[in-house]
Amino acid sequence: MSQNATDPVESFRNLVTEFERGFDTLANRFMGTDEFSQAMNQLQSMQLSMQKAFNDAMANHLANFNMPSREDVLRLGESMRVVEQRLARIEELLLEKTPYSAVSRPGGPPRTRLPPSQQGKRQGNPK
């Protein structure tokens, strides 16, 4: 079997490669102009102003419905983190001051009393 001199896959690949090169050249020429950069700056400024307007409108709507805004929730989360850190410090201080408090400790308090079967041996009674 002999291969065809014109492979359709290779022809398509060459066509796509040439198209990409032409498009890249055109895009680079277009994007390198001052007008393009000014237009992109204007679009970005417009997007930021629209985003700010949307955020303000959403905050107003949430306030009307007596619901917290994103900033309120973030502030609350930060306050909770501070309270949890303080509480952890208080717990540590309490455990240091009261070695056998009602708070369960790993392993529990040391045993100082002997079971009744062992008490007599300690005092010298051979039970």
Backbone atoms as SQL, in Angstrom:
CREATE TABLE atoms (id INTEGER PRIMARY KEY, chain TEXT, resi INTEGER, resn TEXT, atom TEXT, x REAL, y REAL, z REAL);
INSERT INTO atoms VALUES
  (1, 'A', 1, 'MET', 'N', 0.837, -1.166, 0.000),
  (2, 'A', 1, 'MET', 'CA', 0.000, 0.000, 0.000),
  (3, 'A', 1, 'MET', 'C', 0.884, 1.232, 0.000),
  (4, 'A', 2, 'SER', 'N', 0.541, 2.147, -0.797),
  (5, 'A', 2, 'SER', 'CA', 1.297, 3.394, -0.851),
  (6, 'A', 2, 'SER', 'C', 0.491, 4.498, -0.187),
  (7, 'A', 3, 'GLN', 'N', 1.206, 5.372, 0.528),
  (8, 'A', 3, 'GLN', 'CA', 0.510, 6.460, 1.202),
  (9, 'A', 3, 'GLN', 'C', 0.202, 7.569, 0.218),
  (10, 'A', 4, 'ASN', 'N', -0.901, 8.242, 0.437),
  (11, 'A', 4, 'ASN', 'CA', -1.296, 9.369, -0.395),
  (12, 'A', 4, 'ASN', 'C', -0.325, 10.525, -0.167),
  (13, 'A', 5, 'ALA', 'N', -0.009, 11.257, -1.182),
  (14, 'A', 5, 'ALA', 'CA', 0.913, 12.384, -1.052),
  (15, 'A', 5, 'ALA', 'C', 0.252, 13.535, -0.284),
  (16, 'A', 6, 'THR', 'N', -1.058, 13.634, -0.382),
  (17, 'A', 6, 'THR', 'CA', -1.768, 14.702, 0.335),
  (18, 'A', 6, 'THR', 'C', -2.563, 14.079, 1.489),
  (19, 'A', 7, 'ASP', 'N', -1.981, 14.134, 2.656),
  (20, 'A', 7, 'ASP', 'CA', -2.624, 13.609, 3.864),
  (21, 'A', 7, 'ASP', 'C', -3.614, 14.655, 4.366),
  (22, 'A', 8, 'PRO', 'N', -4.915, 14.345, 4.507),
  (23, 'A', 8, 'PRO', 'CA', -5.894, 15.345, 4.931),
  (24, 'A', 8, 'PRO', 'C', -5.633, 15.850, 6.355),
  (25, 'A', 9, 'VAL', 'N', -5.135, 15.014, 7.240),
  (26, 'A', 9, 'VAL', 'CA', -4.862, 15.440, 8.609),
  (27, 'A', 9, 'VAL', 'C', -3.709, 16.435, 8.618),
  (28, 'A', 10, 'GLU', 'N', -2.679, 16.141, 7.848),
  (29, 'A', 10, 'GLU', 'CA', -1.531, 17.049, 7.769),
  (30, 'A', 10, 'GLU', 'C', -1.935, 18.377, 7.127),
  (31, 'A', 11, 'SER', 'N', -2.784, 18.335, 6.128),
  (32, 'A', 11, 'SER', 'CA', -3.257, 19.567, 5.489),
  (33, 'A', 11, 'SER', 'C', -4.057, 20.410, 6.476),
  (34, 'A', 12, 'PHE', 'N', -4.920, 19.757, 7.235),
  (35, 'A', 12, 'PHE', 'CA', -5.709, 20.481, 8.240),
  (36, 'A', 12, 'PHE', 'C', -4.798, 21.086, 9.305),
  (37, 'A', 13, 'ARG', 'N', -3.804, 20.328, 9.748),
  (38, 'A', 13, 'ARG', 'CA', -2.863, 20.819, 10.752),
  (39, 'A', 13, 'ARG', 'C', -2.122, 22.052, 10.234),
  (40, 'A', 14, 'ASN', 'N', -1.696, 22.026, 8.989),
  (41, 'A', 14, 'ASN', 'CA', -1.013, 23.185, 8.399),
  (42, 'A', 14, 'ASN', 'C', -1.949, 24.389, 8.297),
  (43, 'A', 15, 'LEU', 'N', -3.205, 24.152, 7.937),
  (44, 'A', 15, 'LEU', 'CA', -4.181, 25.224, 7.829),
  (45, 'A', 15, 'LEU', 'C', -4.404, 25.887, 9.189),
  (46, 'A', 16, 'VAL', 'N', -4.543, 25.081, 10.237),
  (47, 'A', 16, 'VAL', 'CA', -4.755, 25.618, 11.585),
  (48, 'A', 16, 'VAL', 'C', -3.525, 26.399, 12.030),
  (49, 'A', 17, 'THR', 'N', -2.339, 25.893, 11.753),
  (50, 'A', 17, 'THR', 'CA', -1.097, 26.579, 12.138),
  (51, 'A', 17, 'THR', 'C', -0.995, 27.934, 11.453),
  (52, 'A', 18, 'GLU', 'N', -1.302, 28.000, 10.179),
  (53, 'A', 18, 'GLU', 'CA', -1.258, 29.266, 9.447),
  (54, 'A', 18, 'GLU', 'C', -2.304, 30.249, 9.966),
  (55, 'A', 19, 'PHE', 'N', -3.496, 29.738, 10.280),
  (56, 'A', 19, 'PHE', 'CA', -4.540, 30.592, 10.837),
  (57, 'A', 19, 'PHE', 'C', -4.096, 31.184, 12.172),
  (58, 'A', 20, 'GLU', 'N', -3.512, 30.341, 13.049),
  (59, 'A', 20, 'GLU', 'CA', -3.039, 30.830, 14.351),
  (60, 'A', 20, 'GLU', 'C', -1.963, 31.896, 14.194),
  (61, 'A', 21, 'ARG', 'N', -1.038, 31.691, 13.288),
  (62, 'A', 21, 'ARG', 'CA', 0.024, 32.678, 13.075),
  (63, 'A', 21, 'ARG', 'C', -0.554, 34.007, 12.597),
  (64, 'A', 22, 'GLY', 'N', -1.490, 33.948, 11.661),
  (65, 'A', 22, 'GLY', 'CA', -2.113, 35.170, 11.163),
  (66, 'A', 22, 'GLY', 'C', -2.904, 35.889, 12.242),
  (67, 'A', 23, 'PHE', 'N', -3.651, 35.131, 13.019),
  (68, 'A', 23, 'PHE', 'CA', -4.443, 35.729, 14.088),
  (69, 'A', 23, 'PHE', 'C', -3.544, 36.341, 15.153),
  (70, 'A', 24, 'ASP', 'N', -2.452, 35.656, 15.519),
  (71, 'A', 24, 'ASP', 'CA', -1.510, 36.197, 16.509),
  (72, 'A', 24, 'ASP', 'C', -0.904, 37.509, 16.027),
  (73, 'A', 25, 'THR', 'N', -0.535, 37.561, 14.760),
  (74, 'A', 25, 'THR', 'CA', 0.054, 38.780, 14.207),
  (75, 'A', 25, 'THR', 'C', -0.951, 39.934, 14.270),
  (76, 'A', 26, 'LEU', 'N', -2.180, 39.665, 13.852),
  (77, 'A', 26, 'LEU', 'CA', -3.227, 40.681, 13.875),
  (78, 'A', 26, 'LEU', 'C', -3.527, 41.133, 15.315),
  (79, 'A', 27, 'ALA', 'N', -3.640, 40.180, 16.239),
  (80, 'A', 27, 'ALA', 'CA', -3.951, 40.514, 17.632),
  (81, 'A', 27, 'ALA', 'C', -2.820, 41.321, 18.263),
  (82, 'A', 28, 'ASN', 'N', -1.582, 40.962, 17.985),
  (83, 'A', 28, 'ASN', 'CA', -0.446, 41.702, 18.542),
  (84, 'A', 28, 'ASN', 'C', -0.409, 43.132, 18.020),
  (85, 'A', 29, 'ARG', 'N', -0.722, 43.306, 16.751),
  (86, 'A', 29, 'ARG', 'CA', -0.762, 44.658, 16.188),
  (87, 'A', 29, 'ARG', 'C', -1.883, 45.479, 16.817),
  (88, 'A', 30, 'PHE', 'N', -3.030, 44.840, 17.011),
  (89, 'A', 30, 'PHE', 'CA', -4.181, 45.532, 17.576),
  (90, 'A', 30, 'PHE', 'C', -3.967, 45.854, 19.054),
  (91, 'A', 31, 'MET', 'N', -3.456, 44.908, 19.835),
  (92, 'A', 31, 'MET', 'CA', -3.284, 45.104, 21.270),
  (93, 'A', 31, 'MET', 'C', -2.116, 46.015, 21.604),
  (94, 'A', 32, 'GLY', 'N', -1.237, 46.265, 20.685),
  (95, 'A', 32, 'GLY', 'CA', -0.100, 47.129, 20.946),
  (96, 'A', 32, 'GLY', 'C', -0.405, 48.606, 20.788),
  (97, 'A', 33, 'THR', 'N', -1.632, 48.958, 20.459),
  (98, 'A', 33, 'THR', 'CA', -1.973, 50.367, 20.234),
  (99, 'A', 33, 'THR', 'C', -2.397, 51.038, 21.532),
  (100, 'A', 34, 'ASP', 'N', -2.267, 52.365, 21.539),
  (101, 'A', 34, 'ASP', 'CA', -2.694, 53.146, 22.707),
  (102, 'A', 34, 'ASP', 'C', -4.211, 53.109, 22.871),
  (103, 'A', 35, 'GLU', 'N', -4.925, 53.070, 21.763),
  (104, 'A', 35, 'GLU', 'CA', -6.384, 53.035, 21.834),
  (105, 'A', 35, 'GLU', 'C', -6.864, 51.782, 22.562),
  (106, 'A', 36, 'PHE', 'N', -6.206, 50.655, 22.280),
  (107, 'A', 36, 'PHE', 'CA', -6.597, 49.397, 22.934),
  (108, 'A', 36, 'PHE', 'C', -6.372, 49.479, 24.436),
  (109, 'A', 37, 'SER', 'N', -5.223, 49.991, 24.859),
  (110, 'A', 37, 'SER', 'CA', -4.945, 50.074, 26.298),
  (111, 'A', 37, 'SER', 'C', -5.893, 51.066, 26.982),
  (112, 'A', 38, 'GLN', 'N', -6.242, 52.159, 26.309),
  (113, 'A', 38, 'GLN', 'CA', -7.203, 53.105, 26.885),
  (114, 'A', 38, 'GLN', 'C', -8.581, 52.460, 27.025),
  (115, 'A', 39, 'ALA', 'N', -8.979, 51.709, 25.987),
  (116, 'A', 39, 'ALA', 'CA', -10.277, 51.032, 26.049),
  (117, 'A', 39, 'ALA', 'C', -10.300, 49.999, 27.177),
  (118, 'A', 40, 'MET', 'N', -9.208, 49.264, 27.357),
  (119, 'A', 40, 'MET', 'CA', -9.151, 48.272, 28.435),
  (120, 'A', 40, 'MET', 'C', -9.209, 48.955, 29.800),
  (121, 'A', 41, 'ASN', 'N', -8.527, 50.088, 29.952),
  (122, 'A', 41, 'ASN', 'CA', -8.584, 50.834, 31.213),
  (123, 'A', 41, 'ASN', 'C', -9.994, 51.326, 31.505),
  (124, 'A', 42, 'GLN', 'N', -10.676, 51.820, 30.468),
  (125, 'A', 42, 'GLN', 'CA', -12.051, 52.290, 30.654),
  (126, 'A', 42, 'GLN', 'C', -12.977, 51.136, 31.037),
  (127, 'A', 43, 'LEU', 'N', -12.798, 49.986, 30.381),
  (128, 'A', 43, 'LEU', 'CA', -13.627, 48.828, 30.708),
  (129, 'A', 43, 'LEU', 'C', -13.392, 48.365, 32.144),
  (130, 'A', 44, 'GLN', 'N', -12.136, 48.360, 32.556),
  (131, 'A', 44, 'GLN', 'CA', -11.828, 47.938, 33.912),
  (132, 'A', 44, 'GLN', 'C', -12.392, 48.918, 34.946),
  (133, 'A', 45, 'SER', 'N', -12.289, 50.213, 34.661),
  (134, 'A', 45, 'SER', 'CA', -12.857, 51.212, 35.569),
  (135, 'A', 45, 'SER', 'C', -14.370, 51.060, 35.656),
  (136, 'A', 46, 'MET', 'N', -15.005, 50.822, 34.520),
  (137, 'A', 46, 'MET', 'CA', -16.451, 50.634, 34.498),
  (138, 'A', 46, 'MET', 'C', -16.839, 49.378, 35.284),
  (139, 'A', 47, 'GLN', 'N', -16.066, 48.301, 35.135),
  (140, 'A', 47, 'GLN', 'CA', -16.356, 47.071, 35.865),
  (141, 'A', 47, 'GLN', 'C', -16.237, 47.293, 37.375),
  (142, 'A', 48, 'LEU', 'N', -15.199, 48.003, 37.802),
  (143, 'A', 48, 'LEU', 'CA', -15.022, 48.265, 39.229),
  (144, 'A', 48, 'LEU', 'C', -16.139, 49.136, 39.796),
  (145, 'A', 49, 'SER', 'N', -16.549, 50.147, 39.022),
  (146, 'A', 49, 'SER', 'CA', -17.635, 51.009, 39.507),
  (147, 'A', 49, 'SER', 'C', -18.954, 50.238, 39.569),
  (148, 'A', 50, 'MET', 'N', -19.196, 49.340, 38.603),
  (149, 'A', 50, 'MET', 'CA', -20.407, 48.516, 38.638),
  (150, 'A', 50, 'MET', 'C', -20.374, 47.561, 39.826),
  (151, 'A', 51, 'GLN', 'N', -19.210, 47.003, 40.112),
  (152, 'A', 51, 'GLN', 'CA', -19.083, 46.091, 41.239),
  (153, 'A', 51, 'GLN', 'C', -19.332, 46.830, 42.556),
  (154, 'A', 52, 'LYS', 'N', -18.802, 48.043, 42.678),
  (155, 'A', 52, 'LYS', 'CA', -19.019, 48.836, 43.890),
  (156, 'A', 52, 'LYS', 'C', -20.497, 49.187, 44.036),
  (157, 'A', 53, 'ALA', 'N', -21.127, 49.576, 42.930),
  (158, 'A', 53, 'ALA', 'CA', -22.557, 49.907, 42.983),
  (159, 'A', 53, 'ALA', 'C', -23.385, 48.685, 43.376),
  (160, 'A', 54, 'PHE', 'N', -23.045, 47.528, 42.845),
  (161, 'A', 54, 'PHE', 'CA', -23.762, 46.301, 43.196),
  (162, 'A', 54, 'PHE', 'C', -23.580, 45.983, 44.678),
  (163, 'A', 55, 'ASN', 'N', -22.351, 46.085, 45.183),
  (164, 'A', 55, 'ASN', 'CA', -22.099, 45.807, 46.599),
  (165, 'A', 55, 'ASN', 'C', -22.864, 46.773, 47.510),
  (166, 'A', 56, 'ASP', 'N', -22.881, 48.049, 47.133),
  (167, 'A', 56, 'ASP', 'CA', -23.633, 49.032, 47.926),
  (168, 'A', 56, 'ASP', 'C', -25.125, 48.736, 47.913),
  (169, 'A', 57, 'ALA', 'N', -25.654, 48.399, 46.726),
  (170, 'A', 57, 'ALA', 'CA', -27.082, 48.087, 46.623),
  (171, 'A', 57, 'ALA', 'C', -27.417, 46.836, 47.429),
  (172, 'A', 58, 'MET', 'N', -26.539, 45.831, 47.380),
  (173, 'A', 58, 'MET', 'CA', -26.786, 44.600, 48.131),
  (174, 'A', 58, 'MET', 'C', -26.743, 44.880, 49.636),
  (175, 'A', 59, 'ALA', 'N', -25.816, 45.705, 50.082),
  (176, 'A', 59, 'ALA', 'CA', -25.741, 46.060, 51.506),
  (177, 'A', 59, 'ALA', 'C', -27.006, 46.798, 51.938),
  (178, 'A', 60, 'ASN', 'N', -27.518, 47.692, 51.085),
  (179, 'A', 60, 'ASN', 'CA', -28.764, 48.405, 51.403),
  (180, 'A', 60, 'ASN', 'C', -29.942, 47.447, 51.505),
  (181, 'A', 61, 'HIS', 'N', -30.024, 46.504, 50.553),
  (182, 'A', 61, 'HIS', 'CA', -31.122, 45.533, 50.588),
  (183, 'A', 61, 'HIS', 'C', -31.045, 44.673, 51.845),
  (184, 'A', 62, 'LEU', 'N', -29.840, 44.223, 52.177),
  (185, 'A', 62, 'LEU', 'CA', -29.689, 43.401, 53.373),
  (186, 'A', 62, 'LEU', 'C', -30.048, 44.189, 54.624),
  (187, 'A', 63, 'ALA', 'N', -29.667, 45.454, 54.668),
  (188, 'A', 63, 'ALA', 'CA', -30.012, 46.294, 55.813),
  (189, 'A', 63, 'ALA', 'C', -31.528, 46.472, 55.906),
  (190, 'A', 64, 'ASN', 'N', -32.205, 46.625, 54.759),
  (191, 'A', 64, 'ASN', 'CA', -33.664, 46.753, 54.762),
  (192, 'A', 64, 'ASN', 'C', -34.344, 45.494, 55.286),
  (193, 'A', 65, 'PHE', 'N', -33.740, 44.336, 55.011),
  (194, 'A', 65, 'PHE', 'CA', -34.305, 43.068, 55.482),
  (195, 'A', 65, 'PHE', 'C', -33.779, 42.686, 56.865),
  (196, 'A', 66, 'ASN', 'N', -33.017, 43.598, 57.480),
  (197, 'A', 66, 'ASN', 'CA', -32.450, 43.371, 58.804),
  (198, 'A', 66, 'ASN', 'C', -31.554, 42.130, 58.826),
  (199, 'A', 67, 'MET', 'N', -30.737, 41.993, 57.793),
  (200, 'A', 67, 'MET', 'CA', -29.796, 40.878, 57.678),
  (201, 'A', 67, 'MET', 'C', -28.378, 41.432, 57.653),
  (202, 'A', 68, 'PRO', 'N', -27.407, 40.662, 58.149),
  (203, 'A', 68, 'PRO', 'CA', -26.027, 41.165, 58.173),
  (204, 'A', 68, 'PRO', 'C', -25.404, 41.166, 56.778),
  (205, 'A', 69, 'SER', 'N', -24.532, 42.129, 56.555),
  (206, 'A', 69, 'SER', 'CA', -23.809, 42.176, 55.290),
  (207, 'A', 69, 'SER', 'C', -22.562, 41.294, 55.399),
  (208, 'A', 70, 'ARG', 'N', -21.827, 41.175, 54.323),
  (209, 'A', 70, 'ARG', 'CA', -20.608, 40.372, 54.316),
  (210, 'A', 70, 'ARG', 'C', -19.605, 40.924, 55.323),
  (211, 'A', 71, 'GLU', 'N', -19.483, 42.246, 55.372),
  (212, 'A', 71, 'GLU', 'CA', -18.555, 42.874, 56.303),
  (213, 'A', 71, 'GLU', 'C', -18.962, 42.595, 57.749),
  (214, 'A', 72, 'ASP', 'N', -20.272, 42.602, 58.007),
  (215, 'A', 72, 'ASP', 'CA', -20.753, 42.305, 59.358),
  (216, 'A', 72, 'ASP', 'C', -20.380, 40.880, 59.769),
  (217, 'A', 73, 'VAL', 'N', -20.557, 39.948, 58.855),
  (218, 'A', 73, 'VAL', 'CA', -20.232, 38.548, 59.154),
  (219, 'A', 73, 'VAL', 'C', -18.730, 38.381, 59.369),
  (220, 'A', 74, 'LEU', 'N', -17.919, 39.045, 58.548),
  (221, 'A', 74, 'LEU', 'CA', -16.465, 38.958, 58.720),
  (222, 'A', 74, 'LEU', 'C', -16.035, 39.553, 60.061),
  (223, 'A', 75, 'ARG', 'N', -16.624, 40.684, 60.423),
  (224, 'A', 75, 'ARG', 'CA', -16.314, 41.308, 61.706),
  (225, 'A', 75, 'ARG', 'C', -16.706, 40.395, 62.867),
  (226, 'A', 76, 'LEU', 'N', -17.861, 39.773, 62.753),
  (227, 'A', 76, 'LEU', 'CA', -18.322, 38.859, 63.787),
  (228, 'A', 76, 'LEU', 'C', -17.392, 37.648, 63.907),
  (229, 'A', 77, 'GLY', 'N', -16.949, 37.121, 62.786),
  (230, 'A', 77, 'GLY', 'CA', -16.027, 35.988, 62.804),
  (231, 'A', 77, 'GLY', 'C', -14.712, 36.346, 63.480),
  (232, 'A', 78, 'GLU', 'N', -14.203, 37.535, 63.200),
  (233, 'A', 78, 'GLU', 'CA', -12.959, 37.984, 63.826),
  (234, 'A', 78, 'GLU', 'C', -13.152, 38.143, 65.337),
  (235, 'A', 79, 'SER', 'N', -14.284, 38.699, 65.744),
  (236, 'A', 79, 'SER', 'CA', -14.563, 38.840, 67.179),
  (237, 'A', 79, 'SER', 'C', -14.653, 37.477, 67.854),
  (238, 'A', 80, 'MET', 'N', -15.282, 36.527, 67.205),
  (239, 'A', 80, 'MET', 'CA', -15.391, 35.179, 67.769),
  (240, 'A', 80, 'MET', 'C', -14.018, 34.532, 67.910),
  (241, 'A', 81, 'ARG', 'N', -13.143, 34.750, 66.953),
  (242, 'A', 81, 'ARG', 'CA', -11.793, 34.189, 67.019),
  (243, 'A', 81, 'ARG', 'C', -11.044, 34.751, 68.219),
  (244, 'A', 82, 'VAL', 'N', -11.183, 36.056, 68.460),
  (245, 'A', 82, 'VAL', 'CA', -10.521, 36.691, 69.604),
  (246, 'A', 82, 'VAL', 'C', -11.081, 36.140, 70.916),
  (247, 'A', 83, 'VAL', 'N', -12.401, 35.985, 70.993),
  (248, 'A', 83, 'VAL', 'CA', -13.027, 35.455, 72.209),
  (249, 'A', 83, 'VAL', 'C', -12.556, 34.025, 72.459),
  (250, 'A', 84, 'GLU', 'N', -12.469, 33.208, 71.418),
  (251, 'A', 84, 'GLU', 'CA', -12.016, 31.826, 71.582),
  (252, 'A', 84, 'GLU', 'C', -10.568, 31.775, 72.059),
  (253, 'A', 85, 'GLN', 'N', -9.718, 32.658, 71.563),
  (254, 'A', 85, 'GLN', 'CA', -8.328, 32.693, 72.021),
  (255, 'A', 85, 'GLN', 'C', -8.255, 33.081, 73.501),
  (256, 'A', 86, 'ARG', 'N', -9.047, 34.069, 73.898),
  (257, 'A', 86, 'ARG', 'CA', -9.063, 34.483, 75.305),
  (258, 'A', 86, 'ARG', 'C', -9.563, 33.351, 76.194),
  (259, 'A', 87, 'LEU', 'N', -10.603, 32.666, 75.758),
  (260, 'A', 87, 'LEU', 'CA', -11.159, 31.560, 76.525),
  (261, 'A', 87, 'LEU', 'C', -10.129, 30.444, 76.673),
  (262, 'A', 88, 'ALA', 'N', -9.381, 30.158, 75.628),
  (263, 'A', 88, 'ALA', 'CA', -8.341, 29.129, 75.714),
  (264, 'A', 88, 'ALA', 'C', -7.268, 29.529, 76.724),
  (265, 'A', 89, 'ARG', 'N', -6.890, 30.803, 76.740),
  (266, 'A', 89, 'ARG', 'CA', -5.899, 31.272, 77.721),
  (267, 'A', 89, 'ARG', 'C', -6.448, 31.159, 79.144),
  (268, 'A', 90, 'ILE', 'N', -7.716, 31.496, 79.343),
  (269, 'A', 90, 'ILE', 'CA', -8.333, 31.384, 80.666),
  (270, 'A', 90, 'ILE', 'C', -8.347, 29.930, 81.121),
  (271, 'A', 91, 'GLU', 'N', -8.696, 29.009, 80.215),
  (272, 'A', 91, 'GLU', 'CA', -8.705, 27.587, 80.564),
  (273, 'A', 91, 'GLU', 'C', -7.314, 27.121, 80.968),
  (274, 'A', 92, 'GLU', 'N', -6.287, 27.536, 80.232),
  (275, 'A', 92, 'GLU', 'CA', -4.923, 27.159, 80.584),
  (276, 'A', 92, 'GLU', 'C', -4.550, 27.671, 81.972),
  (277, 'A', 93, 'LEU', 'N', -4.886, 28.923, 82.255),
  (278, 'A', 93, 'LEU', 'CA', -4.579, 29.487, 83.572),
  (279, 'A', 93, 'LEU', 'C', -5.317, 28.753, 84.686),
  (280, 'A', 94, 'LEU', 'N', -6.569, 28.407, 84.453),
  (281, 'A', 94, 'LEU', 'CA', -7.333, 27.676, 85.459),
  (282, 'A', 94, 'LEU', 'C', -6.731, 26.303, 85.724),
  (283, 'A', 95, 'LEU', 'N', -6.309, 25.623, 84.678),
  (284, 'A', 95, 'LEU', 'CA', -5.705, 24.303, 84.860),
  (285, 'A', 95, 'LEU', 'C', -4.379, 24.404, 85.603),
  (286, 'A', 96, 'GLU', 'N', -3.638, 25.482, 85.405),
  (287, 'A', 96, 'GLU', 'CA', -2.381, 25.664, 86.121),
  (288, 'A', 96, 'GLU', 'C', -2.639, 25.946, 87.601),
  (289, 'A', 97, 'LYS', 'N', -3.671, 26.719, 87.929),
  (290, 'A', 97, 'LYS', 'CA', -3.954, 27.110, 89.302),
  (291, 'A', 97, 'LYS', 'C', -4.623, 25.999, 90.106),
  (292, 'A', 98, 'THR', 'N', -5.458, 25.204, 89.483),
  (293, 'A', 98, 'THR', 'CA', -6.166, 24.125, 90.168),
  (294, 'A', 98, 'THR', 'C', -5.776, 22.810, 89.516),
  (295, 'A', 99, 'PRO', 'N', -4.809, 22.098, 90.084),
  (296, 'A', 99, 'PRO', 'CA', -4.303, 20.897, 89.412),
  (297, 'A', 99, 'PRO', 'C', -5.328, 19.783, 89.290),
  (298, 'A', 100, 'TYR', 'N', -6.250, 19.634, 90.254),
  (299, 'A', 100, 'TYR', 'CA', -7.230, 18.548, 90.175),
  (300, 'A', 100, 'TYR', 'C', -8.635, 19.131, 90.162),
  (301, 'A', 101, 'SER', 'N', -8.883, 19.942, 89.191),
  (302, 'A', 101, 'SER', 'CA', -10.194, 20.581, 89.108),
  (303, 'A', 101, 'SER', 'C', -11.216, 19.599, 88.555),
  (304, 'A', 102, 'ALA', 'N', -12.426, 20.076, 88.455),
  (305, 'A', 102, 'ALA', 'CA', -13.504, 19.245, 87.929),
  (306, 'A', 102, 'ALA', 'C', -13.308, 18.962, 86.447),
  (307, 'A', 103, 'VAL', 'N', -12.448, 19.748, 85.811),
  (308, 'A', 103, 'VAL', 'CA', -12.187, 19.516, 84.404),
  (309, 'A', 103, 'VAL', 'C', -11.371, 18.240, 84.279),
  (310, 'A', 104, 'SER', 'N', -11.800, 17.313, 83.463),
  (311, 'A', 104, 'SER', 'CA', -11.086, 16.046, 83.352),
  (312, 'A', 104, 'SER', 'C', -9.738, 16.274, 82.691),
  (313, 'A', 105, 'ARG', 'N', -8.730, 15.671, 83.274),
  (314, 'A', 105, 'ARG', 'CA', -7.372, 15.776, 82.746),
  (315, 'A', 105, 'ARG', 'C', -6.987, 14.417, 82.197),
  (316, 'A', 106, 'PRO', 'N', -6.101, 14.383, 81.242),
  (317, 'A', 106, 'PRO', 'CA', -5.670, 13.092, 80.707),
  (318, 'A', 106, 'PRO', 'C', -5.012, 12.258, 81.798),
  (319, 'A', 107, 'GLY', 'N', -5.485, 11.061, 81.990),
  (320, 'A', 107, 'GLY', 'CA', -4.921, 10.170, 82.992),
  (321, 'A', 107, 'GLY', 'C', -5.535, 10.337, 84.371),
  (322, 'A', 108, 'GLY', 'N', -6.148, 11.460, 84.647),
  (323, 'A', 108, 'GLY', 'CA', -6.784, 11.699, 85.934),
  (324, 'A', 108, 'GLY', 'C', -5.767, 11.972, 87.023),
  (325, 'A', 109, 'PRO', 'N', -6.245, 12.208, 88.241),
  (326, 'A', 109, 'PRO', 'CA', -5.331, 12.496, 89.346),
  (327, 'A', 109, 'PRO', 'C', -4.601, 11.219, 89.780),
  (328, 'A', 110, 'PRO', 'N', -3.441, 11.365, 90.411),
  (329, 'A', 110, 'PRO', 'CA', -2.725, 10.163, 90.859),
  (330, 'A', 110, 'PRO', 'C', -3.457, 9.496, 92.013),
  (331, 'A', 111, 'ARG', 'N', -3.355, 8.191, 92.065),
  (332, 'A', 111, 'ARG', 'CA', -4.024, 7.432, 93.135),
  (333, 'A', 111, 'ARG', 'C', -3.130, 7.431, 94.363),
  (334, 'A', 112, 'THR', 'N', -3.673, 7.862, 95.495),
  (335, 'A', 112, 'THR', 'CA', -2.900, 7.873, 96.733),
  (336, 'A', 112, 'THR', 'C', -3.451, 6.880, 97.745),
  (337, 'A', 113, 'ARG', 'N', -4.672, 6.448, 97.567),
  (338, 'A', 113, 'ARG', 'CA', -5.269, 5.484, 98.504),
  (339, 'A', 113, 'ARG', 'C', -5.136, 4.083, 97.925),
  (340, 'A', 114, 'LEU', 'N', -4.904, 3.163, 98.827),
  (341, 'A', 114, 'LEU', 'CA', -4.829, 1.761, 98.438),
  (342, 'A', 114, 'LEU', 'C', -6.205, 1.124, 98.557),
  (343, 'A', 115, 'PRO', 'N', -6.453, 0.098, 97.771),
  (344, 'A', 115, 'PRO', 'CA', -7.709, -0.643, 97.944),
  (345, 'A', 115, 'PRO', 'C', -7.746, -1.290, 99.327),
  (346, 'A', 116, 'PRO', 'N', -8.940, -1.599, 99.845),
  (347, 'A', 116, 'PRO', 'CA', -9.043, -2.186, 101.200),
  (348, 'A', 116, 'PRO', 'C', -8.198, -3.443, 101.378),
  (349, 'A', 117, 'SER', 'N', -8.053, -4.246, 100.340),
  (350, 'A', 117, 'SER', 'CA', -7.269, -5.477, 100.468),
  (351, 'A', 117, 'SER', 'C', -5.785, -5.187, 100.661),
  (352, 'A', 118, 'GLN', 'N', -5.308, -4.052, 100.247),
  (353, 'A', 118, 'GLN', 'CA', -3.905, -3.689, 100.344),
  (354, 'A', 118, 'GLN', 'C', -3.595, -2.811, 101.557),
  (355, 'A', 119, 'GLN', 'N', -4.581, -2.243, 102.205),
  (356, 'A', 119, 'GLN', 'CA', -4.352, -1.314, 103.301),
  (357, 'A', 119, 'GLN', 'C', -3.673, -1.970, 104.493),
  (358, 'A', 120, 'GLY', 'N', -4.009, -3.163, 104.811),
  (359, 'A', 120, 'GLY', 'CA', -3.419, -3.843, 105.959),
  (360, 'A', 120, 'GLY', 'C', -1.951, -4.150, 105.739),
  (361, 'A', 121, 'LYS', 'N', -1.544, -4.486, 104.556),
  (362, 'A', 121, 'LYS', 'CA', -0.141, -4.815, 104.255),
  (363, 'A', 121, 'LYS', 'C', 0.758, -3.578, 104.409),
  (364, 'A', 122, 'ARG', 'N', 0.221, -2.452, 104.131),
  (365, 'A', 122, 'ARG', 'CA', 0.994, -1.222, 104.201),
  (366, 'A', 122, 'ARG', 'C', 1.327, -0.874, 105.650),
  (367, 'A', 123, 'GLN', 'N', 0.387, -1.123, 106.537),
  (368, 'A', 123, 'GLN', 'CA', 0.596, -0.786, 107.951),
  (369, 'A', 123, 'GLN', 'C', 1.375, -1.874, 108.684),
  (370, 'A', 124, 'GLY', 'N', 1.674, -2.922, 108.015),
  (371, 'A', 124, 'GLY', 'CA', 2.454, -3.983, 108.641),
  (372, 'A', 124, 'GLY', 'C', 1.621, -5.156, 109.067),
  (373, 'A', 125, 'ASN', 'N', 0.320, -5.169, 108.851),
  (374, 'A', 125, 'ASN', 'CA', -0.525, -6.303, 109.186),
  (375, 'A', 125, 'ASN', 'C', -0.452, -7.330, 108.064),
  (376, 'A', 126, 'PRO', 'N', -0.136, -8.564, 108.350),
  (377, 'A', 126, 'PRO', 'CA', -0.050, -9.579, 107.303),
  (378, 'A', 126, 'PRO', 'C', -1.415, -10.197, 107.000),
  (379, 'A', 127, 'LYS', 'N', -2.279, -9.530, 106.361),
  (380, 'A', 127, 'LYS', 'CA', -3.597, -10.087, 106.039),
  (381, 'A', 127, 'LYS', 'C', -3.542, -10.924, 104.827);
